């Protein structure tokens, strides 16, 4: 809406047989050749890459990157699109930093800022087409990557300010929610580096929108879900430093709020946040350090 031990040995044995549940394989070797007299002589535990690296020397990967963002946010009613916030390439710019320990634990922070355009109408139906400034998006996320190619799980937080045209009656709206994420990441090595495509599903908890209008009402946004498709590409430059490139598509869908009271100019109104869909595209470039 705008309108915005011995016991220890037993424990160790138990642990060994539980290991497969957390990303390992147990292989057995037998002798002699006669099948009716086979005996197990050895167990070998083979850890997947992410877990094996934990026992080795610590290794960090840090990505520092800059990106441009193309935003497209649309609100809907039964009759179609009510209003739209969007940006062209280059109008929203940002930076990100992502750290990964042993390709197992990761965390990241991103911030974008710039201008957008609003196309819609006033509450009375008068058409609006405004340029907006002060738009920003903050995204934080952390979690586990269970193997270099495999499942990822994480928690994140997103906040978005739609910006303000400065026109009389216009106001800021901030959308915000924590979210749970589960996805799958693959890793492919090439002659010049690595390509790591990733797809994730996201589910928001207690999503809200605060409108800086009158009594500053806060809207409960109902069900908010999303997904992300990401294609990072690492180009090898040296042992410690690499070139980092990124394309990402991020989608969010809001089911809409229930009726929410707001006091504006000493009068009480009943407002609501309509259903909406957001489709954002990112292109980024930066450096990766390994140490």
TORVEXPA-403878 format. One record per residue: residue number from 1; residue in one letter; y, z, x of N, C-alpha, C, O in turn. Coordinates in pm, whole numbers, plus 50000, padded with zeros to 5 digits. Each point is the difference from the previous one (the first is absolute). Example, Ala and Ser with C-alpha at 12.3 -4.5 7.8 and 13.67 -1.06 7.14 Angstrom:
ATOM  bavo  lofi    n.v    n.w    n.u   ca.v   ca.w   ca.u    c.v    c.w    c.u    o.v    o.w    o.u
ATOM     1     A  49431  50780  51319  50119  50000  49911  50120  50000  50090  49998  50066  50104
ATOM     2     S  50107  49862  49861  50119  50006  50082  50109  50073  49923  50111  50017  50051
END
This chain:
ATOM  bavo  lofi    n.v    n.w    n.u   ca.v   ca.w   ca.u    c.v    c.w    c.u    o.v    o.w    o.u
ATOM     1     X  49880  50000  50085  50120  50000  49915  50123  50000  50088  50013  50081  50091
ATOM     2     X  50072  49830  49880  50130  50015  50063  50099  49952  49903  50089  49917  50017
ATOM     3     X  49905  50099  49960  50095  49933  49908  50116  50077  49978  50089  49958  49926
ATOM     4     X  49519  50132  50350  49972  50010  50144  49891  50097  50056  49980  50006  50121
ATOM     5     X  45806  52478  53042  49762  50142  50099  49867  49961  49962  49903  50062  50044
ATOM     6     X  49917  50139  49953  49902  49932  49923  50062  49955  49867  49990  49886  49956
ATOM     7     X  50071  50207  49988  50065  49957  49877  50092  49882  50024  50016  49911  49917
ATOM     8     X  50043  50094  50203  50087  49888  50034  49921  49871  50011  50047  49893  49961
ATOM     9     X  49828  50118  50096  49917  49881  50012  49964  49944  49864  49999  49879  49978
ATOM    10     X  49970  50214  49928  49971  49954  49864  50121  49932  49939  49989  49897  49934
ATOM    11     X  50125  50165  50091  50123  49941  49946  50026  49864  50061  50043  49907  49931
ATOM    12     X  49929  50082  50201  50020  49872  50066  49907  49894  49942  50041  49887  49976
ATOM    13     X  49829  50154  50002  49904  49905  49943  50045  49955  49861  49993  49882  49965
ATOM    14     X  50053  50215  49957  50052  49965  49866  50116  49903  50009  50008  49903  49926
ATOM    15     X  50080  50126  50168  50116  49912  50016  49959  49858  50037  50056  49902  49950
ATOM    16     X  49845  50088  50139  49956  49868  50047  49952  49916  49883  50027  49880  49994
ATOM    17     X  49903  50182  49912  49947  49922  49889  50103  49977  49890  49979  49917  49912
ATOM    18     X  50131  50155  50093  50108  49977  49905  50095  49893  50050  50070  49936  49921
ATOM    19     X  49931  50044  50210  50094  49906  50062  50008  49865  49931  50109  49945  49989
ATOM    20     X  49778  49998  49964  50012  49867  49937  50097  49995  49884  50055  49894  49969
ATOM    21     X  49966  50221  49966  50093  50001  49888  50143  49985  50044  50087  49966  49918
ATOM    22     X  49941  50058  50208  50139  49992  50046  50019  49891  50104  50093  50005  50080
ATOM    23     X  49821  49899  49918  50027  49882  50081  49923  49989  50128  50059  49971  50103
ATOM    24     X  49806  50052  49895  49920  49985  50121  49862  49949  49963  49960  50004  49884
ATOM    25     X  49969  49948  50216  49865  49951  49980  49905  50080  50089  50036  50034  50112
ATOM    26     X  49840  49997  49840  49897  50063  50081  49885  49900  50018  49942  49954  49902
ATOM    27     X  50026  50013  50224  49892  49907  50029  49885  50076  50064  50025  50092  50078
ATOM    28     X  49848  49872  49893  49882  50066  50056  49917  49901  50080  49993  49882  49966
ATOM    29     X  49945  50167  50143  49914  49918  50084  49858  50058  49996  49985  50122  49994
ATOM    30     X  49907  49792  50009  49863  50042  49978  49908  49951  50114  50029  49901  50066
ATOM    31     X  49854  50176  49954  49892  49952  50084  49872  50071  49957  50012  50098  49926
ATOM    32     X  49863  49860  50112  49976  49869  50064  50013  49888  49898  50062  50016  49895
ATOM    33     X  49878  49867  50139  50016  49883  49917  49923  50014  49869  50046  49953  49896
ATOM    34     X  49833  50113  50109  49919  50008  49879  50078  50067  49887  50053  50110  50016
ATOM    35     X  49953  49822  49871  50086  50046  49892  49953  50131  49940  50081  50077  49948
ATOM    36     X  49784  49952  50057  49951  50123  49937  50026  50123  50085  49979  50112  49953
ATOM    37     X  50068  49871  50171  50023  50115  50088  50144  50004  50049  50026  50046  50112
ATOM    38     X  50064  49910  49810  50141  50000  50042  50055  50142  50004  49971  50082  49913
ATOM    39     X  50107  49944  50187  50070  50128  50010  50147  49973  50029  50035  49909  50075
ATOM    40     X  50049  50172  49866  50141  49990  50031  50026  50067  50134  49969  50118  50015
ATOM    41     X  50085  49814  50080  50027  50059  50130  50149  50019  50025  50038  50073  50092
ATOM    42     X  50045  49864  49831  50142  50009  50032  50086  49965  49879  49969  49907  49925
ATOM    43     X  50136  50167  50058  50102  49963  49904  50123  49954  50076  50038  50059  50101
ATOM    44     X  50021  49841  49853  50126  49955  50059  50105  49993  49891  49979  49936  49897
ATOM    45     X  50131  50128  50125  50108  49999  49902  50106  49901  50046  50052  50009  50111
ATOM    46     X  49979  49898  49804  50099  49899  50032  50119  50016  49905  49990  49973  49880
ATOM    47     X  50119  50071  50174  50118  50022  49917  50076  49871  49980  50004  49914  50088
ATOM    48     X  50057  50074  49797  50091  49890  49981  50122  50020  50089  50027  50110  50048
ATOM    49     X  50044  49784  49972  50106  49997  50101  50104  50110  49985  50039  50063  50099
ATOM    50     X  50007  49961  49779  50106  50098  49980  49955  50139  50041  50078  50074  50059
ATOM    51     X  49794  49965  49908  49952  50133  50033  49966  50012  50148  50022  50105  50060
ATOM    52     X  49925  49791  49998  49964  50003  50141  50123  50024  50085  49994  50071  50100
ATOM    53     X  50116  49871  49861  50121  50011  50081  50058  50140  50000  50077  50035  50089
ATOM    54     X  49887  50047  49809  50054  50136  49995  49955  50081  50120  50075  50084  50050
ATOM    55     X  49801  49893  49998  49949  50075  50113  50052  49950  50133  49979  50063  50103
ATOM    56     X  50088  49824  49895  50055  49945  50122  50145  50042  50018  50052  50083  49925
ATOM    57     X  50011  49860  50173  50140  50030  50025  50085  49958  49881  49979  49893  49942
ATOM    58     X  50118  50190  50020  50084  49969  49885  50077  49871  50022  50045  49969  50111
ATOM    59     X  49968  49957  49783  50072  49874  50008  50091  49987  49879  49956  50015  49886
ATOM    60     X  50169  49958  50140  50098  49980  49895  50042  49854  49996  50009  49933  50102
ATOM    61     X  50015  50020  49778  50067  49872  49978  50125  50026  49918  49994  50064  49895
ATOM    62     X  50118  49887  50154  50126  50017  49928  50062  49864  49975  50019  49921  50092
ATOM    63     X  50011  50051  49782  50066  49875  49962  50142  50031  49955  50022  50084  49914
ATOM    64     X  50073  49847  50145  50139  50007  49956  50039  49858  49959  49990  49907  50080
ATOM    65     X  50055  50076  49795  50023  49865  49950  50120  49996  49906  50041  50102  49944
ATOM    66     X  50013  49779  50042  50110  49974  49909  49955  49893  49901  49921  49912  50034
ATOM    67     X  50130  50095  49844  49953  49906  49898  50112  49962  49905  50102  50069  49988
ATOM    68     X  49877  49819  49944  50083  49963  49887  49912  50005  49876  49879  49985  50007
ATOM    69     X  50186  50038  49880  49927  50029  49877  50056  49917  49886  50121  49996  49979
ATOM    70     X  49791  49939  49948  50038  49927  49879  49948  50078  49879  49879  50012  49980
ATOM    71     X  50214  50039  49941  49964  50087  49887  50009  49924  49868  50087  49915  49981
ATOM    72     X  49822  50119  49927  50006  49945  49864  49946  50105  49903  49880  50022  49991
ATOM    73     X  50212  50043  49937  49967  50105  49903  50040  49951  49861  50112  49953  49979
ATOM    74     X  49795  50058  49924  50028  49952  49865  49955  50103  49896  49891  50055  50009
ATOM    75     X  50195  49969  49894  49968  50086  49886  49967  49913  49878  50056  49892  49981
ATOM    76     X  49851  50159  49938  49948  49920  49889  50008  50075  49867  49998  50123  49995
ATOM    77     X  50010  49801  49900  49981  50049  49864  49903  49904  49931  49950  49906  50063
ATOM    78     X  50024  50116  49811  49908  49913  49927  50052  49856  49991  49923  49906  49981
ATOM    79     X  50207  50079  50033  50059  49866  49989  50012  49929  50135  50040  49883  50004
ATOM    80     X  49926  50186  50106  50008  49936  50131  50077  50083  50101  50003  50123  49989
ATOM    81     X  50059  49811  50110  50073  50069  50106  50133  50053  49947  50077  49926  49938
ATOM    82     X  49949  50204  50086  50126  50061  49958  50105  49983  50108  50111  49952  49975
ATOM    83     X  49854  50088  50147  50091  49985  50112  49922  49986  50130  49878  50017  50005
ATOM    84     X  50196  49952  50100  49937  49972  50129  50091  50043  50114  50120  49977  49997
ATOM    85     X  49820  50086  50105  50065  50026  50128  49926  49919  50105  49877  50003  50005
ATOM    86     X  50196  49924  50078  49933  49919  50101  50089  49985  50122  50121  50023  49994
ATOM    87     X  49818  49937  50116  50075  49970  50123  49944  49872  50058  49884  49966  49979
ATOM    88     X  50200  49964  50095  49957  49884  50077  49963  50045  50141  50036  50110  50043
ATOM    89     X  49893  49803  50029  49962  50036  50137  50124  50033  50082  50099  49927  50001
ATOM    90     X  49893  50187  50069  50108  50041  50089  50099  50097  49937  50074  50065  50073
ATOM    91     X  49929  49946  49795  50094  50092  49936  49954  50146  50009  50083  50090  50002
ATOM    92     X  49788  49932  50004  49945  50133  50027  49931  49996  50136  49911  49919  50024
ATOM    93     X  50131  50170  50066  49946  50006  50136  49953  50142  50027  50052  50095  49941
ATOM    94     X  49850  49920  50148  49951  50134  50028  49926  50010  50131  49985  49903  50075
ATOM    95     X  49969  50218  49952  49920  50026  50120  49884  50090  49962  50003  50069  49898
ATOM    96     X  49894  49930  50186  49884  50085  49980  49945  50050  50131  50018  49938  50105
ATOM    97     X  49914  50174  49887  49929  50054  50116  49864  50049  49952  49989  50073  49901
ATOM    98     X  49907  49886  50170  49863  50038  49964  49927  50048  50123  50001  49934  50103
ATOM    99     X  49933  50183  49887  49921  50054  50109  49855  50014  49960  49969  50041  49887
ATOM   100     X  49940  49926  50204  49857  50012  49975  49934  50070  50117  50020  49963  50115
ATOM   101     X  49901  50140  49856  49926  50073  50104  49854  49958  49996  49932  50018  49899
ATOM   102     X  50022  49924  50212  49861  49959  50014  49953  49907  49889  49882  49998  49965
ATOM   103     X  50208  49927  49980  49969  49911  49886  49929  50075  49889  49911  49946  49934
ATOM   104     X  50129  50181  50044  49933  50086  49903  50101  50065  49905  49984  49993  49878
ATOM   105     X  50119  50070  50177  50104  50063  49919  50128  49920  50015  50039  49966  50111
ATOM   106     X  50027  50004  49778  50122  49921  50007  50111  50063  49916  49974  50075  49907
ATOM   107     X  50148  49893  50128  50116  50040  49922  50111  49900  50021  50009  49939  50106
ATOM   108     X  50076  50041  49791  50109  49904  50015  50119  50041  49915  49989  50076  49904
ATOM   109     X  50127  49871  50135  50125  50020  49926  50076  49868  49999  50011  49934  50103
ATOM   110     X  50043  50028  49779  50078  49877  49988  50126  50026  49919  50001  50081  49906
ATOM   111     X  50105  49849  50131  50127  50011  49928  50065  49863  49994  50011  49932  50101
ATOM   112     X  50031  50029  49780  50071  49873  49980  50130  50027  49928  50009  50092  49919
ATOM   113     X  50094  49825  50110  50132  50021  49940  50069  49865  49985  49980  49910  50082
ATOM   114     X  50102  50075  49814  50074  49876  49986  50050  49974  49859  50029  50093  49925
ATOM   115     X  49979  49780  50041  50059  49956  49874  49895  49935  49910  49901  49944  50048
ATOM   116     X  50123  50064  49820  49915  49935  49902  50087  49942  49889  50122  50015  50000
ATOM   117     X  49812  49919  49906  50070  49941  49885  49935  50051  49871  49878  50012  49991
ATOM   118     X  50207  50018  49911  49952  50048  49870  50034  49897  49894  50115  49957  49988
ATOM   119     X  49785  50004  49935  50021  49909  49888  49943  50066  49875  49881  50030  49995
ATOM   120     X  50201  49994  49906  49956  50066  49878  50109  50001  49896  50069  49900  49979
ATOM   121     X  49948  50213  49957  50100  50011  49895  50039  50145  49982  49927  50090  50040
ATOM   122     X  50189  49932  49899  50041  50135  49962  49918  50047  49880  49928  49921  49939
ATOM   123     X  50084  50208  50029  49928  50051  49883  50042  49929  49872  49922  49992  49904
ATOM   124     X  50199  49955  50095  50047  49930  49880  49957  49853  49999  50025  49929  49902
ATOM   125     X  49911  50025  50207  49952  49864  50004  50086  49903  50077  49968  49881  50006
ATOM   126     X  50140  50167  50054  50087  49911  50078  49932  49964  50132  49957  50091  50072
ATOM   127     X  50030  49781  49962  49931  49961  50124  50069  50055  50124  50123  50010  50007
ATOM   128     X  49796  50025  50092  50048  50049  50129  49934  49921  50112  49882  49965  49993
ATOM   129     X  50195  50007  50111  49949  49936  50120  50080  50056  50116  50106  49946  50034
ATOM   130     X  49845  50162  50029  50078  50075  50099  49933  49998  50137  49878  50001  50011
ATOM   131     X  50206  49998  50093  49953  50026  50136  50005  50150  50024  50097  50066  49963
ATOM   132     X  49797  49987  50098  49990  50145  50019  49990  50033  50149  49940  49926  50078
ATOM   133     X  50119  50185  49960  49993  50049  50138  49936  50139  50000  49986  50063  49895
ATOM   134     X  49976  49982  50223  49943  50134  50012  49855  50011  49958  49950  50111  49981
ATOM   135     X  49982  49777  50004  49856  50004  49968  49921  50046  50121  50024  49953  50111
ATOM   136     X  49883  50139  49868  49915  50043  50110  49859  50032  49950  49978  50034  49884
ATOM   137     X  49926  49952  50209  49859  50032  49974  49947  50082  50118  50014  49960  50115
ATOM   138     X  49924  50154  49855  49936  50085  50100  49852  50008  49968  49962  50021  49885
ATOM   139     X  49953  49962  50216  49856  50013  49980  49938  50075  50118  50021  49963  50116
ATOM   140     X  49903  50142  49854  49928  50078  50100  49853  50003  49962  49965  50005  49882
ATOM   141     X  49948  49991  50220  49856  49996  49972  49921  50052  50118  50041  49983  50115
ATOM   142     X  49846  50081  49857  49910  50047  50104  49858  50006  49948  49979  50011  49879
ATOM   143     X  49923  49983  50211  49862  50005  49954  49900  49977  50110  50029  50016  50119
ATOM   144     X  49850  49945  49840  49888  49980  50090  49950  49857  49990  49994  49941  49892
ATOM   145     X  49970  50006  50222  49937  49869  50008  49858  50024  50051  49982  50028  50118
ATOM   146     X  49916  49962  49794  49867  50050  50031  49925  49918  50103  49901  50048  50055
ATOM   147     X  50143  49832  49973  49950  49919  50112  50099  49889  50022  50086  49974  49915
ATOM   148     X  49902  49957  50200  50097  49893  50023  49993  49892  49896  50103  49940  49966
ATOM   149     X  49778  50033  49980  49986  49914  49883  49928  50082  49894  49879  50023  50010
ATOM   150     X  50194  50020  49889  49938  50085  49898  50103  50063  49908  50114  49955  49991
ATOM   151     X  49844  50151  49941  50082  50064  49896  50115  50077  50061  49987  50063  50105
ATOM   152     X  50126  49932  49828  50115  50084  50033  50038  50081  49876  49993  49949  49888
ATOM   153     X  50047  50176  50133  50048  50084  49891  50128  50068  50046  50016  50027  50119
ATOM   154     X  50076  49999  49789  50126  50059  50041  50081  50052  49884  49966  49979  49883
ATOM   155     X  50142  50091  50151  50099  50048  49906  50135  49947  50042  50028  49987  50119
ATOM   156     X  50057  49984  49785  50131  49946  50031  50107  50050  49905  49971  50071  49904
ATOM   157     X  50153  49889  50125  50113  50033  49914  50099  49884  50004  50034  49950  50107
ATOM   158     X  50010  50009  49776  50094  49888  49989  50122  50043  49920  49988  50070  49900
ATOM   159     X  50129  49886  50145  50125  50024  49928  50085  49875  50009  50008  49937  50106
ATOM   160     X  50057  50027  49783  50077  49876  49993  50126  50021  49918  49994  50047  49886
ATOM   161     X  50118  49920  50173  50128  50002  49929  50039  49856  49969  50010  49917  50090
ATOM   162     X  50013  50053  49782  50026  49862  49960  50139  49950  50039  50025  49880  49993
ATOM   163     X  50064  50208  50048  50132  49955  50040  50099  50001  49884  49965  50031  49886
ATOM   164     X  50159  49934  50146  50108  50014  49904  50102  49889  50023  50036  49971  50114
ATOM   165     X  50008  49968  49780  50097  49890  50011  50143  50049  50017  50087  49924  50041
ATOM   166     X  49939  50204  49927  50136  50051  50004  50080  49968  49875  50115  50042  49988
ATOM   167     X  49826  49885  49919  50068  49968  49874  50004  50122  49909  49911  50085  50007
ATOM   168     X  50192  49926  49907  50006  50112  49906  49873  50009  49915  49953  49900  49946
ATOM   169     X  49994  50220  50042  49878  50021  49923  49872  49983  50077  49893  50036  49950
ATOM   170     X  50113  49907  50171  49880  49985  50081  49966  50132  50067  50087  50084  50019
ATOM   171     X  49789  49934  50017  49956  50127  50058  49874  49977  50082  49932  49898  49985
ATOM   172     X  50036  50199  50103  49880  49993  50084  49877  50050  49923  50010  50087  49914
ATOM   173     X  49878  49856  50120  49869  50046  49951  49906  50011  50119  49989  49908  50081
ATOM   174     X  49942  50207  49930  49906  50022  50111  49860  50021  49942  49977  50091  49920
ATOM   175     X  49932  49824  50121  49859  50010  49961  49925  50065  50117  50023  49966  50115
ATOM   176     X  49885  50128  49854  49930  50068  50109  49865  50052  49951  49985  50042  49886
ATOM   177     X  49917  49953  50206  49867  50053  49969  49916  50013  50126  50010  49917  50090
ATOM   178     X  49905  50189  49918  49892  50003  50099  49883  49918  49947  49987  49980  49880
ATOM   179     X  49929  49972  50211  49889  49917  49957  49877  50019  50090  50012  50037  50117
ATOM   180     X  49872  49936  49825  49873  49997  50071  49964  49855  50026  50025  49913  49917
ATOM   181     X  49915  50061  50197  49965  49863  50037  49858  49993  50053  49957  50086  50077
ATOM   182     X  49970  49811  49883  49870  49971  50057  49992  49850  50022  50045  49922  49916
ATOM   183     X  49899  50038  50196  49998  49857  50029  49894  49965  50103  49916  50082  50037
ATOM   184     X  50092  49795  50008  49905  49950  50099  50075  49918  50103  50084  49916  49966
ATOM   185     X  49885  50108  50162  50066  49930  50108  49896  49934  50089  49896  50059  50030
ATOM   186     X  50131  49819  50013  49914  49928  50092  50075  49974  50130  50123  49996  50002
ATOM   187     X  49803  49986  50105  50062  49975  50130  49928  49885  50070  49879  50005  50021
ATOM   188     X  50197  49893  50013  49943  49883  50069  50073  49981  50132  50122  50002  50006
ATOM   189     X  49799  49979  50100  50059  49974  50132  50009  49850  50022  49909  49925  49966
ATOM   190     X  50201  50032  50091  50020  49860  50035  50028  49991  50149  50005  50102  50069
ATOM   191     X  50013  49777  49981  50027  49982  50142  50137  50055  50040  50023  50028  50117
ATOM   192     X  50066  49988  49786  50135  50047  50034  50032  50136  49942  50107  50054  50028
ATOM   193     X  49804  50004  49891  50030  50131  49942  49906  50038  49888  49882  49966  50002
ATOM   194     X  50172  50107  49898  49920  50050  49889  50068  49968  49867  50122  50004  49990
ATOM   195     X  49797  49963  49909  50048  49984  49864  49928  50102  49913  49877  50011  50005
ATOM   196     X  50198  50066  49915  49942  50113  49926  50039  49996  49852  50085  50079  49958
ATOM   197     X  49857  49832  49962  50035  49995  49857  49957  50128  49928  49898  50062  50034
ATOM   198     X  50181  49976  49866  49976  50124  49927  50039  49982  49854  50101  49937  49969
ATOM   199     X  49819  50121  49941  50036  50003  49859  49978  50142  49949  49899  50063  50032
ATOM   200     X  50197  49988  49889  49996  50138  49955  50038  50011  49853  50083  49924  49951
ATOM   201     X  49856  50171  49981  50037  50037  49863  50075  50133  50005  49963  50090  50075
ATOM   202     X  50143  49922  49844  50084  50120  50001  50016  50056  49859  50017  49925  49903
ATOM   203     X  49978  50207  50087  50018  50068  49872  50102  50112  50017  49982  50088  50083
ATOM   204     X  50124  49908  49837  50110  50096  50014  49975  50128  49921  49938  49998  49894
ATOM   205     X  50111  50114  50161  49995  50129  49933  50141  50039  49956  50095  49991  50078
ATOM   206     X  49919  50053  49799  50127  50049  49946  50117  49907  50033  50100  50046  50057
ATOM   207     X  49890  49827  49910  50110  49907  50031  50121  50025  49911  49985  50025  49880
ATOM   208     X  50133  49968  50178  50122  50030  49926  50112  49905  50038  49996  49932  50103
ATOM   209     X  50104  50065  49810  50124  49928  50027  50117  50087  49958  50001  50052  49888
ATOM   210     X  50096  49966  50200  50121  50076  49968  50116  49903  49985  50028  49921  50090
ATOM   211     X  50039  50087  49797  50117  49915  49972  50127  50083  50017  50017  50103  49935
ATOM   212     X  50072  49852  50153  50125  50071  50025  50105  49957  49897  50100  49935  50030
ATOM   213     X  49869  50105  49848  50078  49962  49884  50014  50122  49910  49899  50059  49961
ATOM   214     X  50225  49982  50005  50021  50114  49911  49934  50126  50051  50036  50049  50107
ATOM   215     X  49869  50004  49819  49931  50125  50036  49891  49979  50104  49923  50092  50026
ATOM   216     X  50069  49792  50033  49902  49964  50104  49857  50022  49952  49929  50083  50056
ATOM   217     X  50028  49844  49844  49863  50018  49949  49895  49954  50101  50024  49911  50081
ATOM   218     X  49859  50153  49911  49885  49961  50081  49889  49951  49907  49963  50070  49906
ATOM   219     X  49986  49813  50121  49899  49937  49916  49862  50013  50064  49984  49973  50119
ATOM   220     X  49916  50068  49802  49861  49994  50045  49950  49859  49976  50004  49950  49887
ATOM   221     X  49949  49986  50216  49975  49855  49994  49861  49961  49949  49966  49882  50002
ATOM   222     X  49955  50213  49954  49868  49964  49950  49904  49968  50113  49999  50070  50102
ATOM   223     X  49923  49826  49881  49903  49960  50102  50062  49898  50094  50056  49899  49956
ATOM   224     X  49934  50128  50173  50052  49908  50102  49887  49969  50098  49945  50090  50063
ATOM   225     X  50022  49784  49950  49897  49956  50094  50053  49884  50083  50098  49936  49963
ATOM   226     X  49836  50039  50147  50043  49889  50085  49890  49956  50093  49893  50060  50007
ATOM   227     X  50135  49834  50065  49910  49957  50106  50081  49933  50110  50112  49954  49978
ATOM   228     X  49830  50042  50140  50068  49944  50116  49904  49910  50077  49885  50037  50023
ATOM   229     X  50162  49847  50015  49926  49909  50087  50083  49984  50127  50118  49966  49994
ATOM   230     X  49820  50058  50120  50075  50003  50125  49926  49922  50108  49878  50005  50009
ATOM   231     X  50198  49924  50073  49942  49921  50108  50077  50028  50130  50096  49929  50030
ATOM   232     X  49863  50173  50047  50061  50024  50131  49933  49913  50107  49879  49977  49996
ATOM   233     X  50201  49977  50098  49949  49916  50110  50056  50054  50131  50122  50007  50019
ATOM   234     X  49787  50032  50071  50037  50051  50132  49977  49890  50103  49889  49948  50012
ATOM   235     X  50215  50016  50062  49989  49900  50106  50008  50071  50134  50100  50067  50029
ATOM   236     X  49796  49919  50054  49993  50072  50126  50106  49952  50099  50011  49881  50027
ATOM   237     X  50065  50212  50025  50096  49971  50107  49958  50065  50130  50009  49939  50106
ATOM   238     X  49946  50186  49887  49953  50074  50117  49906  50109  49951  49971  50009  49880
ATOM   239     X  49980  50074  50213  49908  50107  49962  50070  50103  49911  49939  50054  49907
ATOM   240     X  50188  49973  50119  50072  50105  49929  50089  49951  49886  50027  50074  49906
ATOM   241     X  50021  49803  50103  50095  49952  49900  49955  49866  49941  49951  49912  50071
ATOM   242     X  50068  50076  49797  49963  49879  49928  50107  49964  49899  50085  50082  49965
ATOM   243     X  49911  49795  49989  50088  49956  49893  49932  50027  49866  49882  49971  49982
ATOM   244     X  50194  50086  49924  49947  50036  49868  50070  49916  49894  50122  49998  49992
ATOM   245     X  49799  49932  49924  50055  49921  49891  49931  50041  49869  49886  50045  50000
ATOM   246     X  50187  49938  49889  49950  50055  49874  50043  49915  49881  50115  49958  49990
ATOM   247     X  49791  50017  49919  50034  49955  49864  49936  50098  49901  49887  50045  50021
ATOM   248     X  50185  49989  49872  49948  50092  49899  50047  49960  49861  50113  49955  49981
ATOM   249     X  49797  50062  49923  50036  49987  49859  49972  50135  49933  49889  50052  50008
ATOM   250     X  50213  50003  49927  49986  50129  49932  50032  49984  49852  50105  49947  49963
ATOM   251     X  49803  50101  49953  50016  49990  49855  49994  50138  49936  49914  50081  50035
ATOM   252     X  50176  49946  49872  49998  50123  49920  50016  49967  49853  50073  49907  49965
ATOM   253     X  49859  50168  49949  50014  49982  49855  50022  50136  49934  49921  50093  50022
ATOM   254     X  50184  49920  49898  50037  50122  49930  49974  49981  49852  50045  49901  49942
ATOM   255     X  49884  50192  49995  49967  49985  49858  50117  50032  49909  50002  49956  49885
ATOM   256     X  50097  50120  50164  50116  50033  49919  50001  50145  49954  49895  50064  49991
ATOM   257     X  50223  49987  49981  50016  50141  49961  50000  50016  49849  50007  49903  49925
ATOM   258     X  49987  50223  50031  50024  50033  49861  50148  50023  49978  50078  49993  50095
ATOM   259     X  49963  50036  49782  50141  50028  49971  50052  50118  50081  49933  50103  50009
ATOM   260     X  50185  49883  50049  50060  50102  50085  50145  50022  49958  50078  49905  49997
ATOM   261     X  49961  50220  49971  50139  50024  49959  50096  49997  50118  49964  50041  50111
ATOM   262     X  50156  49911  49866  50106  49998  50102  50133  50024  49931  50027  49944  49893
ATOM   263     X  50057  50139  50169  50134  50027  49948  50100  49915  50077  50013  50014  50122
ATOM   264     X  50057  49897  49807  50098  49911  50061  50129  50011  49923  50005  49974  49880
ATOM   265     X  50100  50066  50190  50131  50021  49934  49988  50091  49878  50054  49971  49893
ATOM   266     X  49874  50139  50126  49983  50105  49898  49919  49956  49878  49995  50071  49900
ATOM   267     X  49943  49815  50108  49912  49954  49894  49857  49991  50052  49978  49963  50116
ATOM   268     X  49925  50072  49799  49860  49997  50040  49936  49869  49957  50007  49961  49883
ATOM   269     X  49930  49973  50212  49930  49875  49974  49853  50017  50037  49964  50081  50085
ATOM   270     X  49953  49841  49851  49858  49995  50036  49975  49871  50075  50018  49890  49947
ATOM   271     X  49940  50123  50179  49978  49886  50087  49853  49991  50039  49924  50095  49979
ATOM   272     X  50036  49794  50076  49865  49985  50052  50003  49900  50114  50090  49917  50011
ATOM   273     X  49809  50092  50074  49981  49906  50110  49891  49900  49960  49886  50040  49977
ATOM   274     X  50147  49834  50014  49900  49902  49954  49894  49971  50106  50019  50036  50117
ATOM   275     X  49872  49900  49846  49900  49955  50098  50063  49904  50100  50094  49928  49967
ATOM   276     X  49854  50072  50154  50056  49912  50104  49893  49962  50101  49896  50064  50011
ATOM   277     X  50135  49829  50062  49915  49952  50108  50087  49968  50120  50108  49942  49986
ATOM   278     X  49844  50095  50132  50071  49974  50126  49912  49920  50093  49884  50035  50023
ATOM   279     X  50171  49858  50032  49930  49917  50099  50090  49986  50122  50102  49932  49994
ATOM   280     X  49862  50132  50115  50080  49997  50122  49924  49933  50114  49880  50024  50019
ATOM   281     X  50191  49891  50056  49943  49933  50117  50072  50048  50126  50123  50013  50001
ATOM   282     X  49800  50013  50105  50054  50046  50128  49960  49903  50111  49887  49951  50002
ATOM   283     X  50204  50023  50089  49968  49933  50126  50061  50081  50113  50120  50030  49997
ATOM   284     X  49800  50008  50103  50050  50086  50105  49953  49959  50139  49902  49927  50016
ATOM   285     X  50170  50122  50083  49967  49975  50141  50041  50121  50082  50101  50064  49970
ATOM   286     X  49822  49968  50133  50032  50115  50084  49911  50006  50121  49941  49900  50041
ATOM   287     X  50049  50218  50016  49918  50022  50119  49898  50109  49974  50023  50089  49918
ATOM   288     X  49865  49903  50152  49898  50104  49996  49980  50056  50139  49983  49925  50097
ATOM   289     X  50019  50206  49914  49969  50068  50126  49869  50075  49991  49972  50062  49899
ATOM   290     X  49948  49931  50206  49872  50071  50005  50000  50095  50119  50031  49960  50112
ATOM   291     X  49934  50165  49863  49998  50098  50110  49909  50115  49966  49984  50093  50079
END
